[in-house]
């Protein structure tokens, strides 16, 4: 009986120390560049309202056709962040999850859509001004899945001065050959508004396309700039995107850019991404720690 009581006391004490962060959902920020409001979810660590401390920030990006609620509704971001932070595997951090609709986190070919500009010129400054963040590169990271994995790599390689770490899960990285061979119906439904209409085969590989091609950026940008960001790349072995991710891995190796690369058992599913998020938080936390 004494052992049972002692176990219950220890269990109660442990639960008492397991602090829970707070999720605030579908908040809005006005964007002059986009001419509309943009929604976002935010995770604030458990002690955010109890201290005057400033926190590092992780921007966590959703996939195609999802929104700002994806990571909290399906990805269990709050539960996973609480567990990882409470265990000491990651430091307390703010996690920001914006809605990017189906923009691919890019500006469009005609510059009528300017999501990338919004993110770097309006959204990050807004978050830094509204919340107690540590508003420096070394305390800012980006991560995401699928389309968000593409966005993660796009921002980290085009704006390496903004991020200390980038974690891309099942990133939508495709080779030129894959983009040229994509069926017209799929291309038109996914990419026409971004890259331009009536593009078939090799005609899709425009100058604008190459300016936003992860593989081309790695090929052409000064590697020393890219080395200022820590990279974590993870894709399932049953994922159709694994080929592009393996080419990405090879390209980074060829350029001598340090990175972590994982191919695990799994597919393009939330089950896979939920198992990846704890490692993303640990990897990100390593960048934030001193």
C-alpha positions as a Markdown table, in Angstrom:
| # | Residue | x | y | z |
|---|---|---|---|---|
| 1 | Unk | 0.0 | 0.0 | 0.0 |
| 2 | Unk | 2.8 | 2.4 | 0.9 |
| 3 | Unk | 4.4 | 1.8 | -2.6 |
| 4 | Unk | 1.1 | 2.5 | -4.3 |
| 5 | Unk | 0.7 | 5.7 | -2.4 |
| 6 | Unk | 4.3 | 6.8 | -3.1 |
| 7 | Unk | 3.7 | 6.1 | -6.8 |
| 8 | Unk | 0.5 | 8.2 | -6.8 |
| 9 | Unk | 2.3 | 11.1 | -5.0 |
| 10 | Unk | 5.2 | 11.0 | -7.6 |
| 11 | Unk | 2.7 | 10.8 | -10.5 |
| 12 | Unk | 0.8 | 13.8 | -9.1 |
| 13 | Unk | 4.0 | 15.8 | -8.6 |
| 14 | Unk | 5.2 | 15.0 | -12.1 |
| 15 | Unk | 1.9 | 16.1 | -13.6 |
| 16 | Unk | 2.0 | 19.3 | -11.6 |
| 17 | Unk | 5.4 | 20.2 | -13.2 |
| 18 | Unk | 4.1 | 19.3 | -16.8 |
| 19 | Unk | 3.3 | 22.8 | -18.0 |
| 20 | Unk | 1.1 | 23.4 | -21.0 |
| 21 | Unk | 1.6 | 26.1 | -23.6 |
| 22 | Unk | -1.3 | 28.1 | -25.0 |
| 23 | Unk | -2.6 | 28.1 | -28.6 |
| 24 | Unk | -4.3 | 31.2 | -29.9 |
| 25 | Unk | -6.1 | 30.4 | -33.1 |
| 26 | Unk | -7.0 | 32.2 | -36.3 |
| 27 | Unk | -5.7 | 35.6 | -35.3 |
| 28 | Unk | -5.4 | 38.2 | -38.0 |
| 29 | Unk | -2.8 | 40.6 | -39.3 |
| 30 | Unk | -3.4 | 43.2 | -42.0 |
| 31 | Unk | -1.2 | 43.1 | -45.0 |
| 32 | Unk | -0.7 | 46.2 | -47.2 |
| 33 | Unk | 1.3 | 44.1 | -49.7 |
| 34 | Unk | -1.5 | 41.5 | -50.1 |
| 35 | Unk | -4.3 | 43.9 | -49.6 |
| 36 | Unk | -6.1 | 41.7 | -47.1 |
| 37 | Unk | -5.9 | 40.1 | -43.7 |
| 38 | Unk | -3.9 | 37.0 | -43.1 |
| 39 | Unk | -4.8 | 34.5 | -40.4 |
| 40 | Unk | -2.3 | 32.8 | -38.1 |
| 41 | Unk | -2.1 | 30.5 | -35.1 |
| 42 | Unk | 0.4 | 30.9 | -32.4 |
| 43 | Unk | 1.8 | 28.7 | -29.6 |
| 44 | Unk | 3.0 | 30.6 | -26.6 |
| 45 | Unk | 5.1 | 28.6 | -24.1 |
| 46 | Unk | 3.6 | 27.9 | -20.6 |
| 47 | Unk | 5.5 | 30.6 | -18.8 |
| 48 | Unk | 4.9 | 33.3 | -21.4 |
| 49 | Unk | 2.4 | 35.3 | -19.3 |
| 50 | Unk | 4.4 | 34.6 | -16.1 |
| 51 | Unk | 7.7 | 36.2 | -17.1 |
| 52 | Unk | 9.1 | 39.2 | -18.9 |
| 53 | Unk | 11.4 | 36.9 | -20.9 |
| 54 | Unk | 11.8 | 37.2 | -24.7 |
| 55 | Unk | 11.6 | 33.9 | -26.6 |
| 56 | Unk | 13.1 | 32.4 | -29.8 |
| 57 | Unk | 10.6 | 31.9 | -32.6 |
| 58 | Unk | 9.9 | 29.0 | -35.0 |
| 59 | Unk | 7.7 | 29.7 | -38.0 |
| 60 | Unk | 5.9 | 26.4 | -38.8 |
| 61 | Unk | 4.4 | 26.2 | -42.3 |
| 62 | Unk | 1.5 | 24.1 | -43.5 |
| 63 | Unk | 1.1 | 22.1 | -46.7 |
| 64 | Unk | -0.9 | 22.7 | -49.9 |
| 65 | Unk | -4.7 | 23.2 | -49.5 |
| 66 | Unk | -4.3 | 23.4 | -45.7 |
| 67 | Unk | -4.4 | 26.5 | -43.5 |
| 68 | Unk | -3.1 | 28.0 | -40.2 |
| 69 | Unk | -5.0 | 25.3 | -38.2 |
| 70 | Unk | -3.3 | 22.3 | -39.9 |
| 71 | Unk | -0.4 | 21.9 | -37.5 |
| 72 | Unk | -2.6 | 22.3 | -34.4 |
| 73 | Unk | -5.6 | 20.3 | -35.6 |
| 74 | Unk | -3.9 | 17.4 | -37.3 |
| 75 | Unk | -0.2 | 17.8 | -36.3 |
| 76 | Unk | -0.8 | 18.0 | -32.6 |
| 77 | Unk | 1.7 | 20.8 | -32.4 |
| 78 | Unk | 0.6 | 22.0 | -28.9 |
| 79 | Unk | 0.9 | 18.5 | -27.3 |
| 80 | Unk | 4.2 | 17.7 | -29.0 |
| 81 | Unk | 5.7 | 21.1 | -28.2 |
| 82 | Unk | 4.6 | 20.8 | -24.5 |
| 83 | Unk | 6.1 | 17.4 | -24.3 |
| 84 | Unk | 9.4 | 18.3 | -26.0 |
| 85 | Unk | 9.9 | 21.5 | -24.0 |
| 86 | Unk | 8.9 | 19.9 | -20.6 |
| 87 | Unk | 11.3 | 17.1 | -21.2 |
| 88 | Unk | 14.1 | 19.6 | -21.8 |
| 89 | Unk | 14.8 | 18.4 | -25.3 |
| 90 | Unk | 13.9 | 21.9 | -26.6 |
| 91 | Unk | 13.9 | 25.3 | -24.9 |
| 92 | Unk | 10.7 | 27.2 | -24.5 |
| 93 | Unk | 9.9 | 28.9 | -27.8 |
| 94 | Unk | 7.1 | 30.7 | -29.6 |
| 95 | Unk | 5.7 | 28.8 | -32.6 |
| 96 | Unk | 3.9 | 30.8 | -35.4 |
| 97 | Unk | 1.7 | 29.1 | -37.9 |
| 98 | Unk | 0.5 | 31.4 | -40.7 |
| 99 | Unk | -2.1 | 30.7 | -43.4 |
| 100 | Unk | -0.5 | 30.8 | -46.9 |
| 101 | Unk | -3.5 | 29.4 | -48.8 |
| 102 | Unk | -2.0 | 27.8 | -52.0 |
| 103 | Unk | 0.6 | 30.5 | -52.6 |
| 104 | Unk | 3.6 | 28.2 | -52.3 |
| 105 | Unk | 4.9 | 30.9 | -50.0 |
| 106 | Unk | 6.1 | 32.7 | -53.1 |
| 107 | Unk | 5.6 | 35.9 | -55.0 |
| 108 | Unk | 3.9 | 35.3 | -58.3 |
| 109 | Unk | 5.4 | 35.6 | -61.8 |
| 110 | Unk | 3.4 | 38.9 | -62.4 |
| 111 | Unk | 4.1 | 40.1 | -58.9 |
| 112 | Unk | 0.4 | 40.5 | -58.2 |
| 113 | Unk | 0.7 | 38.0 | -55.4 |
| 114 | Unk | 3.5 | 38.9 | -53.0 |
| 115 | Unk | 3.3 | 36.3 | -50.2 |
| 116 | Unk | 7.1 | 36.0 | -49.9 |
| 117 | Unk | 7.4 | 39.8 | -49.5 |
| 118 | Unk | 4.6 | 39.8 | -47.0 |
| 119 | Unk | 6.3 | 37.1 | -44.9 |
| 120 | Unk | 9.7 | 38.7 | -44.8 |
| 121 | Unk | 8.8 | 42.4 | -44.9 |
| 122 | Unk | 5.5 | 42.5 | -42.9 |
| 123 | Unk | 4.8 | 39.3 | -41.0 |
| 124 | Unk | 8.1 | 38.7 | -39.2 |
| 125 | Unk | 8.3 | 42.4 | -38.2 |
| 126 | Unk | 4.7 | 42.2 | -37.0 |
| 127 | Unk | 5.4 | 39.1 | -34.8 |
| 128 | Unk | 8.5 | 40.7 | -33.4 |
| 129 | Unk | 6.6 | 43.9 | -32.5 |
| 130 | Unk | 3.5 | 42.1 | -31.1 |
| 131 | Unk | 5.1 | 39.3 | -29.0 |
| 132 | Unk | 8.1 | 39.1 | -26.8 |
| 133 | Unk | 10.5 | 37.6 | -29.3 |
| 134 | Unk | 14.3 | 37.5 | -29.5 |
| 135 | Unk | 14.3 | 39.4 | -32.8 |
| 136 | Unk | 17.6 | 38.2 | -34.3 |
| 137 | Unk | 18.6 | 35.7 | -36.9 |
| 138 | Unk | 20.2 | 33.4 | -34.3 |
| 139 | Unk | 16.8 | 33.0 | -32.5 |
| 140 | Unk | 14.6 | 32.6 | -35.5 |
| 141 | Unk | 13.9 | 29.3 | -37.4 |
| 142 | Unk | 11.5 | 28.1 | -40.1 |
| 143 | Unk | 10.1 | 24.6 | -40.7 |
| 144 | Unk | 7.2 | 23.1 | -42.7 |
| 145 | Unk | 5.7 | 20.1 | -44.5 |
| 146 | Unk | 5.2 | 19.5 | -48.3 |
| 147 | Unk | 4.4 | 22.9 | -49.7 |
| 148 | Unk | 5.6 | 24.3 | -46.4 |
| 149 | Unk | 8.8 | 22.3 | -46.7 |
| 150 | Unk | 9.3 | 24.0 | -50.1 |
| 151 | Unk | 8.6 | 27.4 | -48.5 |
| 152 | Unk | 11.0 | 26.6 | -45.7 |
| 153 | Unk | 13.8 | 25.9 | -48.1 |
| 154 | Unk | 12.9 | 28.9 | -50.3 |
| 155 | Unk | 13.1 | 31.3 | -47.3 |
| 156 | Unk | 16.2 | 29.8 | -45.8 |
| 157 | Unk | 18.1 | 29.9 | -49.1 |
| 158 | Unk | 16.8 | 33.2 | -50.4 |
| 159 | Unk | 16.9 | 34.9 | -47.0 |
| 160 | Unk | 19.7 | 33.2 | -45.0 |
| 161 | Unk | 20.2 | 36.4 | -43.1 |
| 162 | Unk | 16.8 | 35.8 | -41.4 |
| 163 | Unk | 17.0 | 32.3 | -40.1 |
| 164 | Unk | 19.3 | 30.2 | -38.0 |
| 165 | Unk | 17.7 | 26.9 | -38.8 |
| 166 | Unk | 15.4 | 25.4 | -41.4 |
| 167 | Unk | 13.7 | 22.0 | -41.2 |
| 168 | Unk | 11.9 | 20.7 | -44.3 |
| 169 | Unk | 9.6 | 17.7 | -44.0 |
| 170 | Unk | 8.5 | 15.9 | -47.2 |
| 171 | Unk | 9.4 | 19.1 | -49.0 |
| 172 | Unk | 7.8 | 19.6 | -52.5 |
| 173 | Unk | 11.2 | 19.7 | -54.2 |
| 174 | Unk | 11.0 | 18.5 | -57.8 |
| 175 | Unk | 13.7 | 18.2 | -60.5 |
| 176 | Unk | 13.4 | 20.1 | -63.8 |
| 177 | Unk | 12.5 | 16.8 | -65.5 |
| 178 | Unk | 9.7 | 16.2 | -63.0 |
| 179 | Unk | 8.3 | 19.6 | -63.6 |
| 180 | Unk | 8.4 | 19.3 | -67.4 |
| 181 | Unk | 6.8 | 15.9 | -67.3 |
| 182 | Unk | 4.0 | 16.9 | -64.9 |
| 183 | Unk | 0.5 | 16.3 | -66.5 |
| 184 | Unk | -1.0 | 19.5 | -67.8 |
| 185 | Unk | -4.1 | 19.2 | -65.6 |
| 186 | Unk | -2.0 | 18.9 | -62.4 |
| 187 | Unk | 0.3 | 21.7 | -63.5 |
| 188 | Unk | -2.7 | 24.0 | -64.2 |
| 189 | Unk | -4.4 | 23.3 | -60.9 |
| 190 | Unk | -1.2 | 23.7 | -58.8 |
| 191 | Unk | 1.2 | 26.1 | -60.5 |
| 192 | Unk | -0.4 | 28.3 | -63.2 |
| 193 | Unk | -1.2 | 31.2 | -60.9 |
| 194 | Unk | 2.4 | 31.0 | -59.6 |
| 195 | Unk | 4.5 | 30.5 | -62.7 |
| 196 | Unk | 2.1 | 31.7 | -65.4 |
| 197 | Unk | -0.5 | 30.3 | -67.8 |
| 198 | Unk | -0.2 | 28.1 | -70.9 |
| 199 | Unk | 3.2 | 26.6 | -70.0 |
| 200 | Unk | 4.0 | 23.1 | -71.2 |
| 201 | Unk | 7.1 | 21.0 | -71.1 |
| 202 | Unk | 10.4 | 22.9 | -71.2 |
| 203 | Unk | 8.5 | 26.2 | -71.5 |
| 204 | Unk | 7.8 | 25.9 | -67.8 |
| 205 | Unk | 11.4 | 26.4 | -67.0 |
| 206 | Unk | 11.3 | 30.2 | -67.1 |
| 207 | Unk | 13.8 | 32.6 | -65.6 |
| 208 | Unk | 11.2 | 33.2 | -62.9 |
| 209 | Unk | 10.9 | 29.5 | -62.2 |
| 210 | Unk | 14.7 | 29.2 | -61.8 |
| 211 | Unk | 14.8 | 32.1 | -59.4 |
| 212 | Unk | 12.6 | 30.1 | -57.1 |
| 213 | Unk | 13.9 | 26.6 | -57.8 |
| 214 | Unk | 15.5 | 25.3 | -54.7 |
| 215 | Unk | 17.9 | 23.1 | -56.7 |
| 216 | Unk | 18.9 | 26.0 | -58.9 |
| 217 | Unk | 19.4 | 28.3 | -55.9 |
| 218 | Unk | 21.7 | 25.8 | -54.2 |
| 219 | Unk | 23.6 | 25.5 | -57.5 |
| 220 | Unk | 24.1 | 29.2 | -58.1 |
| 221 | Unk | 24.2 | 31.0 | -54.6 |
| 222 | Unk | 27.4 | 31.5 | -52.8 |
| 223 | Unk | 27.7 | 28.4 | -50.5 |
| 224 | Unk | 29.1 | 30.4 | -47.7 |
| 225 | Unk | 25.8 | 32.3 | -47.4 |
| 226 | Unk | 23.9 | 29.1 | -47.3 |
| 227 | Unk | 26.2 | 27.6 | -44.6 |
| 228 | Unk | 25.0 | 30.2 | -42.2 |
| 229 | Unk | 21.7 | 28.2 | -41.8 |
| 230 | Unk | 21.4 | 24.8 | -40.2 |
| 231 | Unk | 19.4 | 22.4 | -42.4 |
| 232 | Unk | 17.3 | 19.4 | -41.4 |
| 233 | Unk | 15.7 | 17.4 | -44.3 |
| 234 | Unk | 13.3 | 14.5 | -43.7 |
| 235 | Unk | 11.2 | 12.5 | -46.2 |
| 236 | Unk | 9.4 | 9.2 | -46.1 |
| 237 | Unk | 10.6 | 6.3 | -48.3 |
| 238 | Unk | 7.1 | 5.8 | -49.6 |
| 239 | Unk | 6.7 | 9.5 | -50.5 |
| 240 | Unk | 6.5 | 10.4 | -54.1 |
| 241 | Unk | 8.7 | 13.4 | -53.2 |
| 242 | Unk | 11.6 | 11.4 | -51.9 |
| 243 | Unk | 13.4 | 11.6 | -55.3 |
| 244 | Unk | 13.6 | 15.3 | -55.2 |
| 245 | Unk | 14.7 | 15.3 | -51.6 |
| 246 | Unk | 17.5 | 12.9 | -52.4 |
| 247 | Unk | 18.6 | 15.1 | -55.3 |
| 248 | Unk | 18.5 | 18.0 | -52.8 |
| 249 | Unk | 20.7 | 16.0 | -50.4 |
| 250 | Unk | 23.2 | 15.3 | -53.2 |
| 251 | Unk | 23.3 | 18.9 | -54.3 |
| 252 | Unk | 24.0 | 20.1 | -50.7 |
| 253 | Unk | 26.7 | 17.5 | -50.4 |
| 254 | Unk | 28.3 | 18.6 | -53.7 |
| 255 | Unk | 28.4 | 22.2 | -52.5 |
| 256 | Unk | 29.8 | 21.2 | -49.1 |
| 257 | Unk | 26.8 | 22.6 | -47.2 |
| 258 | Unk | 26.3 | 20.8 | -43.8 |
| 259 | Unk | 22.9 | 19.3 | -43.2 |
| 260 | Unk | 21.0 | 16.5 | -41.6 |
| 261 | Unk | 19.2 | 14.2 | -44.0 |
| 262 | Unk | 16.7 | 11.5 | -43.0 |
| 263 | Unk | 14.7 | 9.0 | -45.0 |
| 264 | Unk | 12.4 | 7.0 | -42.7 |
| 265 | Unk | 9.7 | 4.5 | -43.2 |
| 266 | Unk | 6.5 | 6.3 | -44.1 |
| 267 | Unk | 4.5 | 8.3 | -46.7 |
| 268 | Unk | 3.1 | 11.7 | -47.2 |
| 269 | Unk | 0.8 | 11.6 | -44.2 |
| 270 | Unk | 0.2 | 13.4 | -40.9 |
| 271 | Unk | 1.2 | 10.2 | -39.1 |
| 272 | Unk | 4.7 | 10.7 | -40.6 |
| 273 | Unk | 4.8 | 14.4 | -39.8 |
| 274 | Unk | 3.7 | 14.0 | -36.2 |
| 275 | Unk | 6.7 | 11.6 | -35.6 |
| 276 | Unk | 9.0 | 14.2 | -37.3 |
| 277 | Unk | 7.9 | 17.2 | -35.3 |
| 278 | Unk | 9.7 | 16.3 | -32.0 |
| 279 | Unk | 13.0 | 15.9 | -33.9 |
| 280 | Unk | 12.4 | 19.3 | -35.7 |
| 281 | Unk | 11.9 | 21.0 | -32.3 |
| 282 | Unk | 15.0 | 19.4 | -30.9 |
| 283 | Unk | 17.0 | 20.4 | -34.0 |
| 284 | Unk | 15.6 | 23.9 | -33.8 |
| 285 | Unk | 16.3 | 24.1 | -30.1 |
| 286 | Unk | 20.0 | 23.2 | -30.6 |
| 287 | Unk | 20.3 | 26.3 | -32.8 |
| 288 | Unk | 18.7 | 28.5 | -30.1 |
| 289 | Unk | 20.7 | 27.3 | -27.1 |
| 290 | Unk | 23.9 | 29.0 | -25.9 |
